[in-house]
Amino acid sequence: MPALWIAHVTVTDEDAYSKYAKLATEAIAAHGGKFIARGGRFVQLEGRARPRNVVATFPSVEAAESCYNSETYQAALNHARGASERELLIVETSE
């Protein structure tokens, strides 16, 4: 089953986070991921609002998790740590 990778982010250091975004984009593409929303307009209905929201679709939960654990994505995370506050989850879709 396909899966969604959903991130809610507050960027605190634009320069460092741009390095994260470049490497993360490469890792996501390498694992069959495709962005379907990336920082666009949103309406927060409940919970804590984060100004940047990202959704990518993957062929499976396993592909998304493999991306997260990959060397490239872990290298990307080195730039995101200290440059952002974020939540990230993977959820299987029903189709």
mmCIF file as gemmi writes it, N, C-alpha and C atoms, coordinates in Angstrom:
data_model
loop_
_atom_site.group_PDB
_atom_site.id
_atom_site.type_symbol
_atom_site.label_atom_id
_atom_site.label_alt_id
_atom_site.label_comp_id
_atom_site.label_asym_id
_atom_site.label_entity_id
_atom_site.label_seq_id
_atom_site.pdbx_PDB_ins_code
_atom_site.Cartn_x
_atom_site.Cartn_y
_atom_site.Cartn_z
_atom_site.occupancy
_atom_site.B_iso_or_equiv
_atom_site.pdbx_formal_charge
_atom_site.auth_seq_id
_atom_site.auth_asym_id
_atom_site.pdbx_PDB_model_num
ATOM 1 N N . MET Axp A 1 ? 0.826 -1.185 0 1 0 ? 1 A 1
ATOM 2 C CA . MET Axp A 1 ? 0 0 0 1 0 ? 1 A 1
ATOM 3 C C . MET Axp A 1 ? 0.874 1.253 0 1 0 ? 1 A 1
ATOM 4 N N . PRO Axp A 2 ? 0.471 2.275 -0.737 1 0 ? 2 A 1
ATOM 5 C CA . PRO Axp A 2 ? 1.217 3.536 -0.718 1 0 ? 2 A 1
ATOM 6 C C . PRO Axp A 2 ? 1.208 4.163 0.682 1 0 ? 2 A 1
ATOM 7 N N . ALA Axp A 3 ? 2.122 5.08 0.889 1 0 ? 3 A 1
ATOM 8 C CA . ALA Axp A 3 ? 2.233 5.75 2.189 1 0 ? 3 A 1
ATOM 9 C C . ALA Axp A 3 ? 2.524 7.226 1.987 1 0 ? 3 A 1
ATOM 10 N N . LEU Axp A 4 ? 2.139 8.005 2.975 1 0 ? 4 A 1
ATOM 11 C CA . LEU Axp A 4 ? 2.43 9.434 2.991 1 0 ? 4 A 1
ATOM 12 C C . LEU Axp A 4 ? 3.457 9.735 4.068 1 0 ? 4 A 1
ATOM 13 N N . TRP Axp A 5 ? 4.371 10.613 3.741 1 0 ? 5 A 1
ATOM 14 C CA . TRP Axp A 5 ? 5.398 11.13 4.656 1 0 ? 5 A 1
ATOM 15 C C . TRP Axp A 5 ? 4.94 12.555 4.931 1 0 ? 5 A 1
ATOM 16 N N . ILE Axp A 6 ? 4.617 12.861 6.167 1 0 ? 6 A 1
ATOM 17 C CA . ILE Axp A 6 ? 4.04 14.154 6.511 1 0 ? 6 A 1
ATOM 18 C C . ILE Axp A 6 ? 4.939 14.841 7.534 1 0 ? 6 A 1
ATOM 19 N N . ALA Axp A 7 ? 5.396 16.032 7.183 1 0 ? 7 A 1
ATOM 20 C CA . ALA Axp A 7 ? 6.269 16.801 8.072 1 0 ? 7 A 1
ATOM 21 C C . ALA Axp A 7 ? 5.645 18.154 8.361 1 0 ? 7 A 1
ATOM 22 N N . HIS Axp A 8 ? 5.709 18.559 9.624 1 0 ? 8 A 1
ATOM 23 C CA . HIS Axp A 8 ? 5.272 19.88 10.06 1 0 ? 8 A 1
ATOM 24 C C . HIS Axp A 8 ? 6.508 20.555 10.638 1 0 ? 8 A 1
ATOM 25 N N . VAL Axp A 9 ? 6.868 21.724 10.099 1 0 ? 9 A 1
ATOM 26 C CA . VAL Axp A 9 ? 8.189 22.292 10.394 1 0 ? 9 A 1
ATOM 27 C C . VAL Axp A 9 ? 8.122 23.79 10.691 1 0 ? 9 A 1
ATOM 28 N N . THR Axp A 10 ? 8.896 24.196 11.668 1 0 ? 10 A 1
ATOM 29 C CA . THR Axp A 10 ? 9.217 25.598 11.894 1 0 ? 10 A 1
ATOM 30 C C . THR Axp A 10 ? 10.712 25.733 11.663 1 0 ? 10 A 1
ATOM 31 N N . VAL Axp A 11 ? 11.094 26.488 10.652 1 0 ? 11 A 1
ATOM 32 C CA . VAL Axp A 11 ? 12.506 26.678 10.317 1 0 ? 11 A 1
ATOM 33 C C . VAL Axp A 11 ? 13.06 27.813 11.175 1 0 ? 11 A 1
ATOM 34 N N . THR Axp A 12 ? 14.2 27.558 11.829 1 0 ? 12 A 1
ATOM 35 C CA . THR Axp A 12 ? 14.838 28.565 12.675 1 0 ? 12 A 1
ATOM 36 C C . THR Axp A 12 ? 16.161 29.061 12.098 1 0 ? 12 A 1
ATOM 37 N N . ASP Axp A 13 ? 16.694 28.36 11.096 1 0 ? 13 A 1
ATOM 38 C CA . ASP Axp A 13 ? 17.94 28.755 10.421 1 0 ? 13 A 1
ATOM 39 C C . ASP Axp A 13 ? 17.792 28.4 8.946 1 0 ? 13 A 1
ATOM 40 N N . GLU Axp A 14 ? 17.442 29.405 8.151 1 0 ? 14 A 1
ATOM 41 C CA . GLU Axp A 14 ? 17.151 29.185 6.719 1 0 ? 14 A 1
ATOM 42 C C . GLU Axp A 14 ? 18.339 28.604 5.956 1 0 ? 14 A 1
ATOM 43 N N . ASP Axp A 15 ? 19.543 29.097 6.215 1 0 ? 15 A 1
ATOM 44 C CA . ASP Axp A 15 ? 20.716 28.62 5.478 1 0 ? 15 A 1
ATOM 45 C C . ASP Axp A 15 ? 20.969 27.135 5.724 1 0 ? 15 A 1
ATOM 46 N N . ALA Axp A 16 ? 20.984 26.738 6.972 1 0 ? 16 A 1
ATOM 47 C CA . ALA Axp A 16 ? 21.209 25.329 7.297 1 0 ? 16 A 1
ATOM 48 C C . ALA Axp A 16 ? 20.062 24.473 6.784 1 0 ? 16 A 1
ATOM 49 N N . TYR Axp A 17 ? 18.845 24.966 6.895 1 0 ? 17 A 1
ATOM 50 C CA . TYR Axp A 17 ? 17.696 24.174 6.471 1 0 ? 17 A 1
ATOM 51 C C . TYR Axp A 17 ? 17.667 23.998 4.958 1 0 ? 17 A 1
ATOM 52 N N . SER Axp A 18 ? 18.178 24.955 4.223 1 0 ? 18 A 1
ATOM 53 C CA . SER Axp A 18 ? 18.223 24.797 2.763 1 0 ? 18 A 1
ATOM 54 C C . SER Axp A 18 ? 19.167 23.656 2.373 1 0 ? 18 A 1
ATOM 55 N N . LYS Axp A 19 ? 20.227 23.438 3.147 1 0 ? 19 A 1
ATOM 56 C CA . LYS Axp A 19 ? 21.121 22.304 2.907 1 0 ? 19 A 1
ATOM 57 C C . LYS Axp A 19 ? 20.388 20.997 3.199 1 0 ? 19 A 1
ATOM 58 N N . TYR Axp A 20 ? 19.601 20.982 4.273 1 0 ? 20 A 1
ATOM 59 C CA . TYR Axp A 20 ? 18.774 19.82 4.581 1 0 ? 20 A 1
ATOM 60 C C . TYR Axp A 20 ? 17.828 19.531 3.417 1 0 ? 20 A 1
ATOM 61 N N . ALA Axp A 21 ? 17.126 20.557 2.954 1 0 ? 21 A 1
ATOM 62 C CA . ALA Axp A 21 ? 16.111 20.377 1.911 1 0 ? 21 A 1
ATOM 63 C C . ALA Axp A 21 ? 16.712 19.797 0.637 1 0 ? 21 A 1
ATOM 64 N N . LYS Axp A 22 ? 17.895 20.246 0.269 1 0 ? 22 A 1
ATOM 65 C CA . LYS Axp A 22 ? 18.541 19.73 -0.951 1 0 ? 22 A 1
ATOM 66 C C . LYS Axp A 22 ? 18.833 18.238 -0.821 1 0 ? 22 A 1
ATOM 67 N N . LEU Axp A 23 ? 19.458 17.841 0.269 1 0 ? 23 A 1
ATOM 68 C CA . LEU Axp A 23 ? 19.783 16.421 0.46 1 0 ? 23 A 1
ATOM 69 C C . LEU Axp A 23 ? 18.532 15.569 0.673 1 0 ? 23 A 1
ATOM 70 N N . ALA Axp A 24 ? 17.567 16.099 1.411 1 0 ? 24 A 1
ATOM 71 C CA . ALA Axp A 24 ? 16.328 15.355 1.656 1 0 ? 24 A 1
ATOM 72 C C . ALA Axp A 24 ? 15.583 15.103 0.35 1 0 ? 24 A 1
ATOM 73 N N . THR Axp A 25 ? 15.565 16.09 -0.529 1 0 ? 25 A 1
ATOM 74 C CA . THR Axp A 25 ? 14.905 15.937 -1.835 1 0 ? 25 A 1
ATOM 75 C C . THR Axp A 25 ? 15.545 14.803 -2.623 1 0 ? 25 A 1
ATOM 76 N N . GLU Axp A 26 ? 16.872 14.734 -2.594 1 0 ? 26 A 1
ATOM 77 C CA . GLU Axp A 26 ? 17.586 13.654 -3.29 1 0 ? 26 A 1
ATOM 78 C C . GLU Axp A 26 ? 17.235 12.294 -2.679 1 0 ? 26 A 1
ATOM 79 N N . ALA Axp A 27 ? 17.221 12.208 -1.369 1 0 ? 27 A 1
ATOM 80 C CA . ALA Axp A 27 ? 16.919 10.938 -0.694 1 0 ? 27 A 1
ATOM 81 C C . ALA Axp A 27 ? 15.493 10.487 -0.985 1 0 ? 27 A 1
ATOM 82 N N . ILE Axp A 28 ? 14.564 11.41 -0.929 1 0 ? 28 A 1
ATOM 83 C CA . ILE Axp A 28 ? 13.159 11.078 -1.177 1 0 ? 28 A 1
ATOM 84 C C . ILE Axp A 28 ? 12.976 10.564 -2.594 1 0 ? 28 A 1
ATOM 85 N N . ALA Axp A 29 ? 13.545 11.245 -3.571 1 0 ? 29 A 1
ATOM 86 C CA . ALA Axp A 29 ? 13.434 10.797 -4.968 1 0 ? 29 A 1
ATOM 87 C C . ALA Axp A 29 ? 14.079 9.431 -5.167 1 0 ? 29 A 1
ATOM 88 N N . ALA Axp A 30 ? 15.217 9.2 -4.529 1 0 ? 30 A 1
ATOM 89 C CA . ALA Axp A 30 ? 15.933 7.926 -4.673 1 0 ? 30 A 1
ATOM 90 C C . ALA Axp A 30 ? 15.139 6.743 -4.12 1 0 ? 30 A 1
ATOM 91 N N . HIS Axp A 31 ? 14.175 7.02 -3.246 1 0 ? 31 A 1
ATOM 92 C CA . HIS Axp A 31 ? 13.365 5.951 -2.65 1 0 ? 31 A 1
ATOM 93 C C . HIS Axp A 31 ? 11.945 5.925 -3.211 1 0 ? 31 A 1
ATOM 94 N N . GLY Axp A 32 ? 11.76 6.538 -4.363 1 0 ? 32 A 1
ATOM 95 C CA . GLY Axp A 32 ? 10.461 6.505 -5.034 1 0 ? 32 A 1
ATOM 96 C C . GLY Axp A 32 ? 9.454 7.495 -4.505 1 0 ? 32 A 1
ATOM 97 N N . GLY Axp A 33 ? 9.908 8.445 -3.695 1 0 ? 33 A 1
ATOM 98 C CA . GLY Axp A 33 ? 9.006 9.447 -3.14 1 0 ? 33 A 1
ATOM 99 C C . GLY Axp A 33 ? 8.772 10.601 -4.094 1 0 ? 33 A 1
ATOM 100 N N . LYS Axp A 34 ? 7.576 11.17 -4.017 1 0 ? 34 A 1
ATOM 101 C CA . LYS Axp A 34 ? 7.209 12.342 -4.826 1 0 ? 34 A 1
ATOM 102 C C . LYS Axp A 34 ? 6.471 13.322 -3.937 1 0 ? 34 A 1
ATOM 103 N N . PHE Axp A 35 ? 6.862 14.59 -4.031 1 0 ? 35 A 1
ATOM 104 C CA . PHE Axp A 35 ? 6.199 15.619 -3.237 1 0 ? 35 A 1
ATOM 105 C C . PHE Axp A 35 ? 4.822 15.915 -3.808 1 0 ? 35 A 1
ATOM 106 N N . ILE Axp A 36 ? 3.829 16.017 -2.912 1 0 ? 36 A 1
ATOM 107 C CA . ILE Axp A 36 ? 2.495 16.437 -3.343 1 0 ? 36 A 1
ATOM 108 C C . ILE Axp A 36 ? 2.093 17.747 -2.67 1 0 ? 36 A 1
ATOM 109 N N . ALA Axp A 37 ? 2.795 18.136 -1.623 1 0 ? 37 A 1
ATOM 110 C CA . ALA Axp A 37 ? 2.607 19.448 -0.983 1 0 ? 37 A 1
ATOM 111 C C . ALA Axp A 37 ? 3.932 19.815 -0.344 1 0 ? 37 A 1
ATOM 112 N N . ARG Axp A 38 ? 4.313 21.078 -0.536 1 0 ? 38 A 1
ATOM 113 C CA . ARG Axp A 38 ? 5.616 21.497 -0.016 1 0 ? 38 A 1
ATOM 114 C C . ARG Axp A 38 ? 5.583 22.976 0.35 1 0 ? 38 A 1
ATOM 115 N N . GLY Axp A 39 ? 5.137 23.226 1.588 1 0 ? 39 A 1
ATOM 116 C CA . GLY Axp A 39 ? 5.165 24.604 2.075 1 0 ? 39 A 1
ATOM 117 C C . GLY Axp A 39 ? 4.071 25.507 1.556 1 0 ? 39 A 1
ATOM 118 N N . GLY Axp A 40 ? 3.007 24.967 1.009 1 0 ? 40 A 1
ATOM 119 C CA . GLY Axp A 40 ? 1.924 25.784 0.466 1 0 ? 40 A 1
ATOM 120 C C . GLY Axp A 40 ? 0.987 26.318 1.538 1 0 ? 40 A 1
ATOM 121 N N . ARG Axp A 41 ? -0.037 26.993 1.071 1 0 ? 41 A 1
ATOM 122 C CA . ARG Axp A 41 ? -1.059 27.563 1.947 1 0 ? 41 A 1
ATOM 123 C C . ARG Axp A 41 ? -1.734 26.449 2.746 1 0 ? 41 A 1
ATOM 124 N N . PHE Axp A 42 ? -2.033 26.726 4.002 1 0 ? 42 A 1
ATOM 125 C CA . PHE Axp A 42 ? -2.699 25.729 4.84 1 0 ? 42 A 1
ATOM 126 C C . PHE Axp A 42 ? -3.627 26.419 5.827 1 0 ? 42 A 1
ATOM 127 N N . VAL Axp A 43 ? -4.543 25.658 6.378 1 0 ? 43 A 1
ATOM 128 C CA . VAL Axp A 43 ? -5.451 26.122 7.419 1 0 ? 43 A 1
ATOM 129 C C . VAL Axp A 43 ? -5.272 25.19 8.616 1 0 ? 43 A 1
ATOM 130 N N . GLN Axp A 44 ? -4.836 25.724 9.733 1 0 ? 44 A 1
ATOM 131 C CA . GLN Axp A 44 ? -4.644 24.929 10.942 1 0 ? 44 A 1
ATOM 132 C C . GLN Axp A 44 ? -5.964 24.88 11.693 1 0 ? 44 A 1
ATOM 133 N N . LEU Axp A 45 ? -6.517 23.694 11.861 1 0 ? 45 A 1
ATOM 134 C CA . LEU Axp A 45 ? -7.795 23.552 12.549 1 0 ? 45 A 1
ATOM 135 C C . LEU Axp A 45 ? -7.642 23.104 13.992 1 0 ? 45 A 1
ATOM 136 N N . GLU Axp A 46 ? -6.627 22.316 14.27 1 0 ? 46 A 1
ATOM 137 C CA . GLU Axp A 46 ? -6.38 21.852 15.629 1 0 ? 46 A 1
ATOM 138 C C . GLU Axp A 46 ? -4.88 21.699 15.833 1 0 ? 46 A 1
ATOM 139 N N . GLY Axp A 47 ? -4.459 21.687 17.086 1 0 ? 47 A 1
ATOM 140 C CA . GLY Axp A 47 ? -3.057 21.44 17.391 1 0 ? 47 A 1
ATOM 141 C C . GLY Axp A 47 ? -2.162 22.627 17.105 1 0 ? 47 A 1
ATOM 142 N N . ARG Axp A 48 ? -0.879 22.371 17.192 1 0 ? 48 A 1
ATOM 143 C CA . ARG Axp A 48 ? 0.134 23.404 17.026 1 0 ? 48 A 1
ATOM 144 C C . ARG Axp A 48 ? 0.4 23.685 15.55 1 0 ? 48 A 1
ATOM 145 N N . ALA Axp A 49 ? 0.331 24.923 15.158 1 0 ? 49 A 1
ATOM 146 C CA . ALA Axp A 49 ? 0.61 25.318 13.773 1 0 ? 49 A 1
ATOM 147 C C . ALA Axp A 49 ? 2.11 25.398 13.539 1 0 ? 49 A 1
ATOM 148 N N . ARG Axp A 50 ? 2.537 24.904 12.406 1 0 ? 50 A 1
ATOM 149 C CA . ARG Axp A 50 ? 3.911 25.052 11.936 1 0 ? 50 A 1
ATOM 150 C C . ARG Axp A 50 ? 3.809 25.706 10.555 1 0 ? 50 A 1
ATOM 151 N N . PRO Axp A 51 ? 4.642 26.704 10.261 1 0 ? 51 A 1
ATOM 152 C CA . PRO Axp A 51 ? 4.493 27.432 9.005 1 0 ? 51 A 1
ATOM 153 C C . PRO Axp A 51 ? 4.853 26.641 7.748 1 0 ? 51 A 1
ATOM 154 N N . ARG Axp A 52 ? 5.568 25.537 7.879 1 0 ? 52 A 1
ATOM 155 C CA . ARG Axp A 52 ? 5.952 24.756 6.7 1 0 ? 52 A 1
ATOM 156 C C . ARG Axp A 52 ? 5.428 23.33 6.869 1 0 ? 52 A 1
ATOM 157 N N . ASN Axp A 53 ? 4.657 22.889 5.901 1 0 ? 53 A 1
ATOM 158 C CA . ASN Axp A 53 ? 4.087 21.553 5.917 1 0 ? 53 A 1
ATOM 159 C C . ASN Axp A 53 ? 4.445 20.867 4.608 1 0 ? 53 A 1
ATOM 160 N N . VAL Axp A 54 ? 4.929 19.637 4.715 1 0 ? 54 A 1
ATOM 161 C CA . VAL Axp A 54 ? 5.394 18.904 3.543 1 0 ? 54 A 1
ATOM 162 C C . VAL Axp A 54 ? 4.739 17.526 3.533 1 0 ? 54 A 1
ATOM 163 N N . VAL Axp A 55 ? 4.247 17.132 2.361 1 0 ? 55 A 1
ATOM 164 C CA . VAL Axp A 55 ? 3.675 15.8 2.189 1 0 ? 55 A 1
ATOM 165 C C . VAL Axp A 55 ? 4.299 15.179 0.946 1 0 ? 55 A 1
ATOM 166 N N . ALA Axp A 56 ? 4.827 13.977 1.108 1 0 ? 56 A 1
ATOM 167 C CA . ALA Axp A 56 ? 5.372 13.213 -0.019 1 0 ? 56 A 1
ATOM 168 C C . ALA Axp A 56 ? 4.685 11.859 -0.038 1 0 ? 56 A 1
ATOM 169 N N . THR Axp A 57 ? 4.509 11.308 -1.213 1 0 ? 57 A 1
ATOM 170 C CA . THR Axp A 57 ? 3.932 9.986 -1.338 1 0 ? 57 A 1
ATOM 171 C C . THR Axp A 57 ? 5.041 8.998 -1.686 1 0 ? 57 A 1
ATOM 172 N N . PHE Axp A 58 ? 4.966 7.819 -1.113 1 0 ? 58 A 1
ATOM 173 C CA . PHE Axp A 58 ? 5.931 6.74 -1.346 1 0 ? 58 A 1
ATOM 174 C C . PHE Axp A 58 ? 5.175 5.485 -1.754 1 0 ? 58 A 1
ATOM 175 N N . PRO Axp A 59 ? 5.856 4.55 -2.405 1 0 ? 59 A 1
ATOM 176 C CA . PRO Axp A 59 ? 5.192 3.303 -2.797 1 0 ? 59 A 1
ATOM 177 C C . PRO Axp A 59 ? 4.703 2.474 -1.605 1 0 ? 59 A 1
ATOM 178 N N . SER Axp A 60 ? 5.34 2.637 -0.434 1 0 ? 60 A 1
ATOM 179 C CA . SER Axp A 60 ? 4.976 1.845 0.738 1 0 ? 60 A 1
ATOM 180 C C . SER Axp A 60 ? 5.547 2.495 1.992 1 0 ? 60 A 1
ATOM 181 N N . VAL Axp A 61 ? 5.04 2.049 3.14 1 0 ? 61 A 1
ATOM 182 C CA . VAL Axp A 61 ? 5.604 2.488 4.423 1 0 ? 61 A 1
ATOM 183 C C . VAL Axp A 61 ? 7.077 2.102 4.486 1 0 ? 61 A 1
ATOM 184 N N . GLU Axp A 62 ? 7.387 0.904 4.016 1 0 ? 62 A 1
ATOM 185 C CA . GLU Axp A 62 ? 8.768 0.417 4.06 1 0 ? 62 A 1
ATOM 186 C C . GLU Axp A 62 ? 9.704 1.292 3.225 1 0 ? 62 A 1
ATOM 187 N N . ALA Axp A 63 ? 9.246 1.739 2.058 1 0 ? 63 A 1
ATOM 188 C CA . ALA Axp A 63 ? 10.072 2.616 1.213 1 0 ? 63 A 1
ATOM 189 C C . ALA Axp A 63 ? 10.324 3.951 1.911 1 0 ? 63 A 1
ATOM 190 N N . ALA Axp A 64 ? 9.292 4.493 2.544 1 0 ? 64 A 1
ATOM 191 C CA . ALA Axp A 64 ? 9.44 5.767 3.26 1 0 ? 64 A 1
ATOM 192 C C . ALA Axp A 64 ? 10.375 5.617 4.455 1 0 ? 64 A 1
ATOM 193 N N . GLU Axp A 65 ? 10.226 4.518 5.176 1 0 ? 65 A 1
ATOM 194 C CA . GLU Axp A 65 ? 11.093 4.278 6.326 1 0 ? 65 A 1
ATOM 195 C C . GLU Axp A 65 ? 12.532 4.032 5.89 1 0 ? 65 A 1
ATOM 196 N N . SER Axp A 66 ? 12.705 3.34 4.788 1 0 ? 66 A 1
ATOM 197 C CA . SER Axp A 66 ? 14.038 3.111 4.24 1 0 ? 66 A 1
ATOM 198 C C . SER Axp A 66 ? 14.685 4.433 3.847 1 0 ? 66 A 1
ATOM 199 N N . CYS Axp A 67 ? 13.898 5.33 3.288 1 0 ? 67 A 1
ATOM 200 C CA . CYS Axp A 67 ? 14.398 6.667 2.945 1 0 ? 67 A 1
ATOM 201 C C . CYS Axp A 67 ? 14.893 7.364 4.201 1 0 ? 67 A 1
ATOM 202 N N . TYR Axp A 68 ? 14.067 7.364 5.239 1 0 ? 68 A 1
ATOM 203 C CA . TYR Axp A 68 ? 14.435 8.03 6.49 1 0 ? 68 A 1
ATOM 204 C C . TYR Axp A 68 ? 15.745 7.483 7.045 1 0 ? 68 A 1
ATOM 205 N N . ASN Axp A 69 ? 15.938 6.191 6.962 1 0 ? 69 A 1
ATOM 206 C CA . ASN Axp A 69 ? 17.125 5.549 7.525 1 0 ? 69 A 1
ATOM 207 C C . ASN Axp A 69 ? 18.334 5.548 6.592 1 0 ? 69 A 1
ATOM 208 N N . SER Axp A 70 ? 18.163 6.064 5.386 1 0 ? 70 A 1
ATOM 209 C CA . SER Axp A 70 ? 19.255 6.055 4.413 1 0 ? 70 A 1
ATOM 210 C C . SER Axp A 70 ? 20.383 7.012 4.826 1 0 ? 70 A 1
ATOM 211 N N . GLU Axp A 71 ? 21.576 6.738 4.309 1 0 ? 71 A 1
ATOM 212 C CA . GLU Axp A 71 ? 22.723 7.607 4.591 1 0 ? 71 A 1
ATOM 213 C C . GLU Axp A 71 ? 22.468 9.034 4.141 1 0 ? 71 A 1
ATOM 214 N N . THR Axp A 72 ? 21.862 9.184 2.964 1 0 ? 72 A 1
ATOM 215 C CA . THR Axp A 72 ? 21.629 10.528 2.422 1 0 ? 72 A 1
ATOM 216 C C . THR Axp A 72 ? 20.669 11.309 3.303 1 0 ? 72 A 1
ATOM 217 N N . TYR Axp A 73 ? 19.571 10.671 3.72 1 0 ? 73 A 1
ATOM 218 C CA . TYR Axp A 73 ? 18.613 11.388 4.557 1 0 ? 73 A 1
ATOM 219 C C . TYR Axp A 73 ? 19.198 11.679 5.936 1 0 ? 73 A 1
ATOM 220 N N . GLN Axp A 74 ? 19.941 10.759 6.499 1 0 ? 74 A 1
ATOM 221 C CA . GLN Axp A 74 ? 20.557 11 7.801 1 0 ? 74 A 1
ATOM 222 C C . GLN Axp A 74 ? 21.569 12.143 7.714 1 0 ? 74 A 1
ATOM 223 N N . ALA Axp A 75 ? 22.27 12.246 6.59 1 0 ? 75 A 1
ATOM 224 C CA . ALA Axp A 75 ? 23.18 13.384 6.378 1 0 ? 75 A 1
ATOM 225 C C . ALA Axp A 75 ? 22.379 14.68 6.291 1 0 ? 75 A 1
ATOM 226 N N . ALA Axp A 76 ? 21.228 14.615 5.646 1 0 ? 76 A 1
ATOM 227 C CA . ALA Axp A 76 ? 20.358 15.79 5.559 1 0 ? 76 A 1
ATOM 228 C C . ALA Axp A 76 ? 19.91 16.223 6.954 1 0 ? 76 A 1
ATOM 229 N N . LEU Axp A 77 ? 19.542 15.252 7.777 1 0 ? 77 A 1
ATOM 230 C CA . LEU Axp A 77 ? 19.082 15.565 9.13 1 0 ? 77 A 1
ATOM 231 C C . LEU Axp A 77 ? 20.127 16.29 9.961 1 0 ? 77 A 1
ATOM 232 N N . ASN Axp A 78 ? 21.396 16.057 9.673 1 0 ? 78 A 1
ATOM 233 C CA . ASN Axp A 78 ? 22.448 16.78 10.386 1 0 ? 78 A 1
ATOM 234 C C . ASN Axp A 78 ? 22.314 18.285 10.192 1 0 ? 78 A 1
ATOM 235 N N . HIS Axp A 79 ? 21.774 18.701 9.046 1 0 ? 79 A 1
ATOM 236 C CA . HIS Axp A 79 ? 21.558 20.132 8.779 1 0 ? 79 A 1
ATOM 237 C C . HIS Axp A 79 ? 20.259 20.628 9.404 1 0 ? 79 A 1
ATOM 238 N N . ALA Axp A 80 ? 19.267 19.754 9.528 1 0 ? 80 A 1
ATOM 239 C CA . ALA Axp A 80 ? 17.962 20.153 10.072 1 0 ? 80 A 1
ATOM 240 C C . ALA Axp A 80 ? 17.994 20.298 11.592 1 0 ? 80 A 1
ATOM 241 N N . ARG Axp A 81 ? 18.802 19.465 12.239 1 0 ? 81 A 1
ATOM 242 C CA . ARG Axp A 81 ? 18.9 19.549 13.705 1 0 ? 81 A 1
ATOM 243 C C . ARG Axp A 81 ? 19.49 20.897 14.096 1 0 ? 81 A 1
ATOM 244 N N . GLY Axp A 82 ? 18.843 21.583 14.969 1 0 ? 82 A 1
ATOM 245 C CA . GLY Axp A 82 ? 19.307 22.907 15.367 1 0 ? 82 A 1
ATOM 246 C C . GLY Axp A 82 ? 18.868 23.998 14.415 1 0 ? 82 A 1
ATOM 247 N N . ALA Axp A 83 ? 18.296 23.628 13.275 1 0 ? 83 A 1
ATOM 248 C CA . ALA Axp A 83 ? 17.843 24.606 12.287 1 0 ? 83 A 1
ATOM 249 C C . ALA Axp A 83 ? 16.325 24.577 12.137 1 0 ? 83 A 1
ATOM 250 N N . SER Axp A 84 ? 15.675 23.69 12.915 1 0 ? 84 A 1
ATOM 251 C CA . SER Axp A 84 ? 14.23 23.564 12.784 1 0 ? 84 A 1
ATOM 252 C C . SER Axp A 84 ? 13.635 22.857 13.994 1 0 ? 84 A 1
ATOM 253 N N . GLU Axp A 85 ? 12.356 23.065 14.162 1 0 ? 85 A 1
ATOM 254 C CA . GLU Axp A 85 ? 11.543 22.284 15.092 1 0 ? 85 A 1
ATOM 255 C C . GLU Axp A 85 ? 10.565 21.555 14.198 1 0 ? 85 A 1
ATOM 256 N N . ARG Axp A 86 ? 10.41 20.232 14.373 1 0 ? 86 A 1
ATOM 257 C CA . ARG Axp A 86 ? 9.623 19.483 13.405 1 0 ? 86 A 1
ATOM 258 C C . ARG Axp A 86 ? 9.022 18.214 13.967 1 0 ? 86 A 1
ATOM 259 N N . GLU Axp A 87 ? 7.969 17.81 13.34 1 0 ? 87 A 1
ATOM 260 C CA . GLU Axp A 87 ? 7.364 16.509 13.561 1 0 ? 87 A 1
ATOM 261 C C . GLU Axp A 87 ? 7.313 15.826 12.201 1 0 ? 87 A 1
ATOM 262 N N . LEU Axp A 88 ? 7.552 14.532 12.191 1 0 ? 88 A 1
ATOM 263 C CA . LEU Axp A 88 ? 7.535 13.766 10.943 1 0 ? 88 A 1
ATOM 264 C C . LEU Axp A 88 ? 6.864 12.433 11.216 1 0 ? 88 A 1
ATOM 265 N N . LEU Axp A 89 ? 5.973 12.042 10.323 1 0 ? 89 A 1
ATOM 266 C CA . LEU Axp A 89 ? 5.336 10.736 10.457 1 0 ? 89 A 1
ATOM 267 C C . LEU Axp A 89 ? 5.123 10.127 9.082 1 0 ? 89 A 1
ATOM 268 N N . ILE Axp A 90 ? 4.964 8.817 9.088 1 0 ? 90 A 1
ATOM 269 C CA . ILE Axp A 90 ? 4.657 8.054 7.881 1 0 ? 90 A 1
ATOM 270 C C . ILE Axp A 90 ? 3.326 7.365 8.148 1 0 ? 90 A 1
ATOM 271 N N . VAL Axp A 91 ? 2.412 7.455 7.211 1 0 ? 91 A 1
ATOM 272 C CA . VAL Axp A 91 ? 1.113 6.812 7.381 1 0 ? 91 A 1
ATOM 273 C C . VAL Axp A 91 ? 0.728 6.09 6.092 1 0 ? 91 A 1
ATOM 274 N N . GLU Axp A 92 ? 0.284 4.869 6.237 1 0 ? 92 A 1
ATOM 275 C CA . GLU Axp A 92 ? -0.167 4.092 5.095 1 0 ? 92 A 1
ATOM 276 C C . GLU Axp A 92 ? -1.503 4.64 4.602 1 0 ? 92 A 1
ATOM 277 N N . THR Axp A 93 ? -1.647 4.711 3.29 1 0 ? 93 A 1
ATOM 278 C CA . THR Axp A 93 ? -2.911 5.183 2.716 1 0 ? 93 A 1
ATOM 279 C C . THR Axp A 93 ? -3.823 4.001 2.463 1 0 ? 93 A 1
ATOM 280 N N . SER Axp A 94 ? -5.058 4.294 2.177 1 0 ? 94 A 1
ATOM 281 C CA . SER Axp A 94 ? -6.034 3.225 1.949 1 0 ? 94 A 1
ATOM 282 C C . SER Axp A 94 ? -6.097 2.811 0.477 1 0 ? 94 A 1
ATOM 283 N N . GLU Axp A 95 ? -5.359 3.485 -0.38 1 0 ? 95 A 1
ATOM 284 C CA . GLU Axp A 95 ? -5.338 3.13 -1.81 1 0 ? 95 A 1
ATOM 285 C C . GLU Axp A 95 ? -3.936 2.964 -2.312 1 0 ? 95 A 1
